[in-house]
Amino acid sequence: MKRCPECGRDYNDDSLRFCLDDGAELLFGPAAGEPATAILDSFRVLPSGGSSPDASTLAFHHTTASEAEPPTTIENRTERQSLSAHRAAQPHEAESEKAKNMSAGMMAGIVLGVVALVGGYFGYGYLKSSGGSGRLDSIAVLPFENRSGNTDTDYLSDGLTDSLIFRFSQLPNLKVSPTSSVMRYKGRAEDVAQIAKDLDVDAVLSGRLTQIGDSLDISVQLIDARSGKLVWAEQYDRKMADLMATQREIATTLTQKMQLKLAGNEQGITKKYTTSNEAYQLYLRGRYHWSRRVKDDLLKAIDSYDKAIEIDPNFALAYAGKAEAYNSMGKDPDAAPKECIPAAKAAATRALEIDPTLPQAHSALADALAIYDWNWAESESHFKKAFELDPNISYIHLVYAGSYLPARQRTAESVKEAERALELEPLSLINNSVAVGTYVKDRQYPKALDQARKAFELDPNFPLARYWLGMALVANGKYDEAITISQQAPADSPSAWMSLVSLAHAYAKTGNRPEAEKQIAKMEALRSTRYVRTYYLASIHATLGDKDKAFAELEKSFEDHDCFLNQIAADPFMDPLRGDPRFKDLMRRMNLGQ
């Protein structure tokens, strides 16, 4: 332990060198001792030009040793996947939980207190400096370190990062690096100046989180990357049992000292969604699993949301998350539409009953109305309301681009919306994959292939990455490469069967009917163990020129309310069927016209 000789404040972190209150050099214990490394080195985030005994100007975000599997660098798709839909969930202040219930759930609450504090501080600093040369116009919030020695709490440190990013995004004229861009720095040693240059920002905020028993330590610091100077830093040592009181104490004290004044959309910055820290923790778990986009994780996400809702029946954001997860199950596809989309609609509707101003709930309902009900007017109405409430949520732009606009044959707009989603979250795996489909439907085949290669390079194991690369290769006439990439799908991958679709199309295009039909037979055999999208089978039959078989499968798709059937309006792989009266009739029945 260290102590300040001037004010007497104790610090559990022996790596701190100077007192955060008065700047005096810290001593070990009550007596004199050897100083440790400076405060910046305690975070391993050093301003440009700084030094330390073993490294210089590095930003290192520690992860626990057990995180070696899976890796936490850029190769880990989960940590690049956006959690942006959850970003503002904050619990109300409430009475402290009983000590026996203290655990990671309580940890979540104090994390949120720091989110409120740091978000408010930066809002104040942003306003205060706006008239001078020291104005900070952009910021990157680096992944908070989880030093608890427990990877099960990673979703809390990641959630803290994402929540801060959302708060800062509410400030006007402030550029904020998205979650998917900063997550690549997790577990990596980087120069702060280089990070700022790579992300094109003025300031870099970093922090760490440590839980030891019922004690919690959170440290935060903000560096002006242009000058390399530390703008602000603070450390909080608290007991979890004092969670709510501590949150009030920090917020009140800092408000008084800084004459805190929030900027921008104040409601968006301060809005709280639940009274329960435990429910919020479960919500974070849900977002974590949803980002993986495979069936087992989607089921875990839904289970987490249900548990959160059981604790707090008025947790609107948990209902919205549940709706998004059910929609994803239908679109990926991991379940028959009738098994999941009605549940998505019910959850989104309940979310809007609780909170009509929740953009994620409007978007989730709009998505379901487009992919299942084919109710285009009501779907667009909810999409427009979602954009009105928050135009900067990447996933809303993505589902508008993928679920609604192609069905309305507005493919150029679809491309623009997908590109906007990528601007907001450039390393999001789902954004990169879905964007390929928008280029294909707009007949921009070279761009589709370029985008597909980028998505695949980010993570070849992401469920939709290999599928869309295969389809983009087919669209560009690169059939041999499409066959190769499709055949390389790992047999144990939950989404390996989707590669049969691109493989069958490639064989059909090369005139190899026997091999194409063999892939169809494999998919039909899978129907006994899982849901197989009939739309895919119809598109293969169309490519083979078997119109009657294609329309037979499309009728099944219609009866199933296949979540992909609305793509028929713009899908180039359905072009062989467009002149048939049966095609026009199907479009009419889906309220799509011609």
N, C-alpha and C positions, 0 to 999 in steps of 0.2 A: 504494500500500500504506500501511496505517496501523499504528502500533505503540503499545502501552501503555507510558507512561513509568515505571510502577511495576514491573510484572512482566516487561516485555519481550516480551509475546506479540504476534505479528504477525497482521494481518487483511488478507485480500485484498479484502474488501468496503469500499470507501471511503465507503459511506453510513452505516456504523456510527459512532456518536459516543462510546460508552462501552465500556470493557473488560467482557467478560462474566464475568471472574474476580473483579476487585476494584472495578469501578465507576469507575475512573479515566478521565478524558477522554482519548480517543485523539488521537494526533498523526500527521501525515503523515510516514512514513518514520522515521528515527532522530532527526530533529530536529523542532523545533516547527513547527506548520502550522495552517492554518485548520480548525476542526472542521466536520465535515459534519453531516448531519441525524441525528436521534436513532435509536436502534436500532429503535424502533417504526416510524419512517418508512421504514426500510430494507425493511420488509415491506409498506409502504403499508397497514398495519393499525393504526389509531390508536385508543387508548381514548377513550371519551367525554370530551369536554372538552379533548382534545389539539389541537395545531395544527402546521402546517407552512407553509413559504413559499407553497405552491401549492394546498394543500387542507387541510381540517380534518376530523378524526375520520372518515377514510375507510378502508374495507377494500377494497383493489384487488388483484385477482389477475391479474397480468400474463400474457398469452399472446403467443406469437411473432407477428410481423407476418403471416407466411404463413398464420395460422389464420383470416384473414378469410373464407376459403372452405374448408370450411364454417364458419358462425358458431359461436362458443362460448358464446353466451348461451342464454337459456331456449328459444330457437327450435330449438336443436340437439337432436334426439331422442336421439342416441347418448349425449350426456353427461348426459341425464336418465335414461337407462335403467339400471336397477339392474344392478351387477356382484356383487350381494351373495352369490351362490353361491360365489364364489372366496375369500371374505374372509379366511381364516386361513392361506392357503398361505405357508409360511415355509421357506427352505432351512436344513438343518443347517449348522453350521460345518464347513468342509473346508479342505484346503490350497489356497493361492492358485493360480489358473489361470495358465498360461503367458502371458507378456505379449502374445504375438501373438494370443491369443484374447480379450484384454480389449476390451470394447465395452459396448453397452447391457446385455448379459447380466450383466456384472460390476456395472453400475450398479444392477441390480435387487437384488443382494445387499446392498449398502450401504444401499439404501433400506429393506430389511427389518431391517437392524440398527437403524436409527433408529426404525422401527415398534416393535421390541422395547423400545428405550430409553424412548421416549415413553409407550408403553402401560404399562410398568412404573412410570415416574415418576408418572403420573397415578393408578395404582392405589395407590401409596404415599401420595400427597398426599390422595387421597380418604379413606383410612383415618385418616391423621394428623389431618385436619381434621374428622372426623365428630363429634367431641364439642363443637365450638365453633361460634360464629356464622358463621365463615368457610367453612363446609362448602359444597362445590360439588356440587349435586345433579343438574346437567345440563350437557351440553357439545355444542357444534357444532364439528366438524372441517371447516374450510373447504377447498376444493380447493387443493392445493399448486400453486404456480406452477412452470411448466416454463420456466426461463430459458436453456435450452440452445440455443435458436435452431433446434430440430429438432422438428417436429411428430410425427415418427415415434416419439418417446419420450413422447408424451402419455399413453399407456396406463400408463406407469410412474408418473407423477405422480398420475394418477387412481387407480391401484392402491394407491399409498401412502395416499392419503386413505381409500379404502375399507377397507384393512387396519386402519388406526387405528380407524375406526368399529367394525369388528368387535371389536377388542380391548376397546374401552371398553364395548361392549354386554355383555361378560362380567362386568362389575362389578355387584354386587347393588345394586338401588335407585338406579341411575344412569341418568337419561334421556339418550339419545344421538340426535341428529338423524340420520335415515337418509341414505344416499348420494343418493337421488333429490331430497331436499329441499335439500341443500347445493350440489349441482352447478349450480343456477341462479345462484349467486354467482360462478361462474368467469368471469373477464374483466370483472367489474363493480366499480365503485367504490361502496362502501356504508359507512355509519356502523356501527361495531361495536355500539353500543348498539341501533341499529335492527335489525341482524341478530339480536342476542340477543332482542329483543322479538318479532320476526317468528317466530323458531323456538322462543321460550319456553325459553331456556336461561340458565344462570348464567355459563358460561365459553365463550370462543371460542378455538380453537386454529388457528393458521395456520402456513404454512411455505413454503419455496421450494427448488428443486432446480436446480443448474447443473452442466453437464458441459463442461469445456474440455479437449480432448485426453484425456489419461489422468488428469486431475484432476477431482475431484468436490467440490462444495460443497453442503451441506444445512444450512439454517437453520430453526429451529423456535421458536415463541413461544406462550405461553399467557396470555390476558388474562382477568381477572375483570371481566366486563362490568358488574357491579353497581357496582363502585367505579371502573372504568376503569384499574385498576392492572395492571402487568405482573407476573404471578406467577412466570414462569420463561422463560428464553430461552437458546439455545445455538447455536453455529455449529460445523460440522465441515468442515475442509479436509483432504482425504486423497487419496492416489494409489489408483487402481483396483487396481493390483497388490497393494496392502496391504489389500484388501477384508476378508478374513476376520479377519486380525489386528486390524484397526481395529474391526470389530464386537465382538470379544471385549474389546478395550481399553475401548471406550465403555461396554459393559454392565457390566464388572467395576468400573470406576472409579465409575460412578454408583451401583452397588449398594452399594459401600463408603461413599460419601459420604452416601447417603440411607437406609442400612439398609433397602434395598428389600424390600418384602413385597407380593406380589401379592394382590389381593382377588378374591372371586367364584370362578368356575369356573376354577381355575388351569390345569387341563389344556387348556381351550379357549383360554386366553390364550397359552400357551407352546407349544402343539402345532406340530410342524413336519412337512412332508409330502414334502419332496424334499431330496436332497443337492446338487442342481445348480442354480446360479443361472441357467444358460442354459435349463434346463427350466422354471424358474419364469417366466422372461421369455416363453417361448412360451405358457405357460399364460395369462398376462395378455393376450397377443395373442388367444388363443382367446376369452376372456371378452368382450373388446372387440368382436370380430366377432359373437359370438353375440347380443349385445344389440341388433343391428340388425334381426334377424329377417327377412332376405331371403335367398333361396337362395344367391346368390354369397357372401355373408358367412358363412352357415352352413357352406358348404363350406370356406371359409378357416379358420373356427373349428376344424372337424374336422381339417384339415391341421395346424394349430398344435398341437392336442392329440396327434396322432399323432407329430409330431416331438419333443414333450416326452417322450412315453412311450418313444420310441426311445432318448433320452438316459438316461432314468431309468425302467426298466420297472416300478418299484415306486411310481410316482407315482400314488397312488390317486385324488387329487382331479382329476388330468387325465383319468383314465378316467371319473370321474363327470361331468365337463364334457362329454366326448365323448358320453356317454349322453344328456345333456340336449339337446345339439345335434341328435342323430339323432331324438330324440322331437319336437323342434320342427319338424324337416323333415316329419315325418309329420302333425303337427297343423295346420300353417300353411295349406294343405298344399303342399309343394314337391317331394315325391317319393312314389311309390307306397309304401304301408305296408310291403310285403314287402322293399323296398329299404333301409329304414332302421330299422324298429323291432326286428327281430332283432339288428341291430348295436348298438342302444341297450341291449338286454337283456344282450348279451355283455359290453359295456363296464361296465355297472353291476355285473354279477356279478363281473367281475374286480376291480373297485374294492373290493367287499365281501370278496373273498378276501384282499386285501392289508390292508384296514382295515375290520373289521366295525362300527366305531364311527363311520363317516362318514355323517352324516345325508343329505347330498346324494346319496349312492349309493343309500341306501334309498329316497329319494323318486323318483329316476330309475327304479329298477326297479319301484316301485309304479305309477308313471305308465304304463310300458310294459305291465305286466300288466293294467291297466285298459283301455287304449285298443286293445290288440291281442289279448291272450289272453283277455280277459273272465274272468279268474281273480280273482273279487272277494274271496274270503277271503284269499288270499295278498297281494293288492294292499293291502288294508286293514291287514294285519299289518305290512307294510313302512312304510306311512304312519305308523302308530302308533309304530313304532320310531324313525322320523325325528323325530317330534315329541318323543319322550322324550329323544332325544339333544340336540336344540336346537329349542325351541318358537318361536324368534324369527327364523327364516329365512323371509322373505316369500314366496319362490317355492314353498316347500313347501306353504304354505297355499293358494297359487294353484292348483297342479296338483291338490291334493286337492279344491278347490272346482270345478274345471273338468272333471277327468277321471274322478273316482270318484263323488262324491256325487250328481250329476244322474242318473247311470245307476242308482243305487240308489233313485231317486225321493225323495231326502232334500234337496229343493230349498231349504228354509228353512235347513238347515245349510250348504248350499252358499253361500248369500248371506252368512251369518255369516263363513265362512272367507274369502270374497273381500273382505269388509269388513275382516277382520283383516289380510289381505295389504296392503290400502290403508293401514291404520293404520301398518304397518311401513315401507312405501315409497309414500307418497301421490302422488308424481309419476312413478312407474314407468309407462311407456306400456303394457306388457303387462298390468300389474295393472288399469289403468283400462279397458282394452278387454275383457278377459275378464270383469270384474265386470258388464258390460252383459249378457252371456249368462246369468249366474246370475240376474239380475233377470227377464229374459225367461222363463226356464224356471220361475221361481217365480210367474209371472203378475203380477209387479209392474211393469206396463208404464210408468206415469208415471216411476217411479224409473229404469227402464231407459233411458228417453229422456233424463232429466236426466244420468245417468252417461255416456251415449253422447255427449252434447254436450260434456261436460267432457273426455272422452278425445279427441274430435276437435279441440277447441280447443288441447289440448296439442301435437298434431302431426297435421295432416290427412294427412300422407304416411306415417304409420305404417301398415303393411300391414293390420292388423285394425281400425283406427279407423273408416275410411269404411264398411267392411262392416257393422260392428255398429251404426253410426249409421243406415244404410239399413234394416237389419232392425228396429231399435227404432222407427223412423218407421212402418214397415209395421204393426208390432204395435199401434201407437197409432192406426192408421187415417189417418195423414197421408201418403197415397199420392202426392200431387203433389210434396210436398217430398222424399219418398224417391226419386222419379224424377229430380228435379233434382239432388240430391246425388250420386246414382249416376252420372248422365250426366257430371258434372263430374270424374270420376276421370281423372287424367292418362293419356293413351294410352300413354306410355312407362314407366309405373309397372309394376314386376314383378308387382304384385298387382292391377292394373287389372281383370283378368278376374273377380275376386271380386265386383266391383260389378255384374256381369251377374246375379248371384244375387238381390240385393236389388231390382234393376231388374225382373227377371222376376216376382218376387213382387208388386211394386207394380202392374205391368200386369195380372197375373192377378186381383188383388183388385178392380181397377177394371173388370174384364170385358173388357179389351182382349187377347183371346186371341192375335190375330196377332202383336202386339208381344212378348207373353210367349214365344210359340213361336220368334220370331226370336232371342231371347236364348238359348234352349235350343240352337238350331242353331249359334249362335256358339260355345257351350261345347263342343258335340260336335265341331266343326271343330278346336278346340284340342287334342283328344285325340291328334292326329298329332304334336304338337310338345312336349306336356307332360302331366303327370298332372293330370287333372280329377277332383275328388271326386264320385263317383257319388251320394253322399248328398244333395248339393245339388240334383242333377237330380231325384232322387226327391221331395224336398220341394216343388219347383216343380210337378211333375206332380200331387202331392197337393193343392196349392192350386188347381190348375186342375180338379180333380175327376177326373183320369185315373188311376184306381186301378190298373189293370192295368200301365200304364207305370211308375207309381210303384213297384209291387212288383217289376217287372222290374229297375229300377235298384237297389232294395234288395238283391235277390239278388246283383247284382254287388258291391255294398258288402260283403255277407257273405263272398263269395269272396275279395275283396281284403283283408279284415280292416280295412276303412275305419276310421281313427282317430276319426271322428265318429259312427260308427254307434251307439255306446253312448248317445249323446244322445237316441236315439229314445224312450227311456222317459219323458222329461219335455218334449221339444220340442213347443211348441204348434203349430208348423207341420206336425206329423205327426198332429194331432188328427183330420183327415178319414179317417184309415186305422185308427183304434183299434178300431172295431167289427168289422173284417174278421177272419175266422179266420186269414188269412195273417199278420196282424200278431201275433196271439197266438203263433203257431207260431215266428215269427222271434224274439220275446222269449224263448221257451223255449229255442231253440237257442243263444242268447247267455247262458244261465244267469241271465236277468233275471226270469223269472216274470212275474206280472201283478199 
